[in-house]
């Protein structure tokens, strides 16, 4: 055997040994993962099966029930198939690191409270928080890290209590494909990339939405681009109209928005197009408003070309306790609509000026 052959054989032997060590280490991690999954899911969870594969753990028929009286849906999460692949670093670090988590099929419910805060799978978040406290009470280092989370053909029910006085308003996204990561639970203090596409279910027709960019949930720093097309205006009424205004009979909305948040300061220019808007009949009372603008002015503009296009800007301090993105959007939409239609701003600003002043602190 030549010297080159001997060196090549040595290199191959080392590589084979390293591969064997990696496989053995991965199997150790995999054997410990099912028990960790069962603990992390919490008492409101049930599964059909947890199976150990060569490169990951497969959870089938996962259901996490919602807390009665506190959650707007019967379930926080239902997943047909979840695949978890651990990272080898889980063998020597506190907590668990998962290189990938893939969720296929099922439904995820989200709740935006009246205070504007978004709550996602609280059962898992509480378990992760408790695990972090137990694992390292002084540093809070233990927990769960997911390098990449993928959602494949998932339905999201978004319940928004910030736009209604009664039951939360529901928006449904179907056929959702998304990738996000890394996620460090429960702190959520790492900058994560996000890419999402979905169908927005409507009453008369469906629309589409795309969202991409980066964000840090704990600090709210973000750089995101949102594009929505042909969204049914009927399901968006709570975000545009106030009680007593003319209800939407039909119509579609296109929205483009680039949102940046740095040091708690929001800057988000956007563009809205209303198409095919029809308002509910008011009988013998032609007066009234739509988004704070006289109804007749809106109808007259629509008769010209069937669409209304306007630009707007959302800005303000997101750490201001009085900041409300819903109210800010409705106010800026109303002012932009009035300007676009050439309506006197006096009546509109009287209704929304105080809102803008309070939200932006100026």
C-alpha positions, 0 to 999 in steps of 0.5 A: 500500500502506498503512502497516499493510500495509507493516508487516504485510508486513515482519513476515511477511518477517522471520518467513519469513526466521527460518523459513528459517534454522531449517529450514536450521540443522535440516538441518545438524544432521540431516546430522551426526546419522547419523554421530554416531548410528553413533559413539555406538552402539559396536562391539556395535551393528548397524542395518538402516538409518539414514534422514534425514527432514525433522525427524529421523533414523530408525533401524530394526532397531537391535540392541546385543549384550550382552557375553558373560559379563558381561550376562545377555541376548544383547542389551542393546537391540533396537528396531524403530524409533527416531526422533531429533529434534535441538535447534538448540542442538546447533549451538553447544553441545558434545555433542548435544542431542536434543529427542525420542527415540522408541523403538517396539517391541523389548526392553530388558534391565536388570541389577541387580547383587548390589551393588544398582546398576542398569545400563542399556545399558552400551554406550551409557553407556560411549560417552557417558562416553568422548565426554564425556571427549574433548569437555571433559576439564576440565569434562566438559561434552560428552555427550548430552542428551535432553529427552524419551525416549518408549518405545512398546510396549517389553518390559523384561527386568529381571534382578535378581542381588541376590535370588539366589545363582545366575542373576539372577531375571528379571521381564518387563514388556510393553506398556510405555509410558513418558516420561522426561526430561530425561536428561543423559548420562553424568552423569544429574545433572538432575531428570527426570520419569517416567511409566510403565505396563506389564503384569507378566508372571506364571506364572499370570496377568498384573498391571499397574504404574504409576510416576510422579514425579520423580528425579535418578539421580546423587543418588538424590533422588526423589519417586515413586508406585508402584501394582501390581495383581494381580501374580502372587506366584509371580514375586515369591517371591525378594523375599518369601521366604527359602530353605527357606520354603513356596513359593507355589502361587498368589496375587496381590499389590496394592502401593501405595507413595509413595517420597521420597528427600531428602539420602540419606534414604528415607521410603516408606509403603506398603500390600500386599494378598495375595489368593488365596494358596495355599502348596505342600504340605509333606506330613506336615510342617505346620510351617514359615514364610512370610515369617518367619511361621508357615505355619499362622497365614497359612493360618488368616487366609486361610481367613477372607476370602481376603485379607491387608492390611497397612501398612508403612514403608521408611526409612533412609539409602540412602548407608549401605553396608549398606543393602539395599532387598530385605532392608529390604522383606522384613523390614518385610513380615514384621513387618507380616504378623506384627502383622496376624495377631496372631502373637508378634513374638518369633520374627520379630524375632529373624530380621529385627531385626539386619537392620533395625538394620544397614540403618538404623544404629540 
